[in-house]
Structure formats: structure tokens, C-alpha cells
């Protein structure tokens, strides 16, 4: 019988090597190394100003002033704000994102239904609560696109049901072979999550710890 060939190890969807970000003359973090595989979720924790949002923005390409090496698969980014226009309806906002991501418009009603916003397709977002606007923003993640989700405080402005929704969306994404890196002040409540503590702002060497 021939030798059994072990399956190849999956390629990381995110690799950081010696990454550092500086702001206003001080290092937020330095010498940060991290690999995130398909199916993994990493929580970024630490006090305000420790660089959690900056790290996400660096990964997504919105903060290019970093040192070190960064390699990332296609990603979808959801920041502190829901990333929608209050002057557009829910469907109009998602049509704009669908066009950017090459997704079919007919996927929009299903995406809104999955985040609990069925029937709000033609409602102006300025007429919605903060939590409803957040749900419309979350629907962007369901239009397809990159396998790496970068979420900044994804539980913000959501009630208990909304937080369970986010947990379910992330869990389903991981089960499909995607990955997520989430900056958060509260645990996402998912099993098998790794946590990366960026620590407090400092002047010196690495501040990130597992």
C-alpha cells in the first residue's frame, strides 16, 4: 500500500509579522505577530487608545503607516459606525455595497431578513433607531465578498437579540471556512475564540499579549 499523504495545512487568511503602528509620536503596539486560519476568530481587547481600531484599519488598508509585514485575504470591514447613509433607504444602501462587491441585487431582501429587517427595504435609514441602522450595516456582511471579516465593536447599539444575531452570523461565517478579527470591549460569547490583548498605550516595545 502506498504511503498516506497528510492533507495540506490551510493557508492563513491573515498573517502579521513584526507589525507596529505609531500615532502622535508614540507606539500603539510593536512586534505584533499573528496568524489567523480559516474557521478562527480573534478578539482584540484592551483599553481605549491601545490601537484596536488602528490595527483593523491597517489590515483593511485604511491605515498604511505601519511597519512590519501584513498579508490578508479579501476582507469585509465594519467599523464603529454602521457605514450607511441616513438619506438612503436600507435597500438603496445595500445596492451600493452590492455593486462594490459584485453581489446580485436580488440577495438584498434575504440579507435584510436575516438581520431582522424584513419589511424595512424602502424605509429611510434616518427614520430608524441606532440599533436598526446597525442591523442594516450588518447586512452588508451577507452580500458576499472576502472571507476575512474585520469588525470594530460589532455588538455596539444592539439589544440582547441583536447581540445573539451577531454571534450567529460570525459562527456561521466561521463554519463556512471564513475568519473574523473583532475589536471589542465585551466577549462575543463564541467558543474557541482566541483573545489578543493590545494593552495600554506606551512608549517602548511590544504591547500585545495573548
C-alpha positions, 0 to 999 in steps of 0.5 A: 500500500502506498504511503498516506499523504497528510492533507495540506495545512490551510493557508492563513487568511491573515498573517502579521509579522513584526507589525507596529503602528505609531500615532502622535509620536508614540507606539500603539503596539510593536512586534505584533505577530499573528496568524489567523486560519480559516474557521478562527476568530480573534478578539482584540481587547484592551483599553481605549487608545491601545490601537484596536481600531488602528490595527483593523484599519491597517489590515483593511488598508485604511491605515498604511503607516505601519511597519512590519509585514501584513498579508490578508485575504479579501476582507469585509470591514465594519467599523464603529459606525454602521457605514450607511447613509441616513438619506438612503433607504436600507435597500438603496444602501445595500445596492451600493455595497452590492455593486462594490462587491459584485453581489446580485441585487436580488440577495438584498431582501434575504440579507435584510431578513436575516438581520431582522429587517424584513419589511424595512427595504424602502424605509429611510435609514434616518427614520430608524433607531441606532440599533436598526441602522446597525442591523442594516450595516450588518447586512452588508456582511451577507452580500458576499465578498472576502472571507476575512471579516474585520469588525470594530465593536460589532455588538455596539447599539444592539439589544440582547437579540441583536447581540445573539444575531451577531454571534450567529452570523460570525459562527456561521461565517466561521463554519463556512471556512471564513475568519473574523478579527473583532475589536471589542470591549465585551466577549462575543460569547463564541467558543474557541475564540482566541483573545489578543490583548493590545494593552495600554498605550506606551512608549517602548516595545511590544504591547500585545499579549495573548 
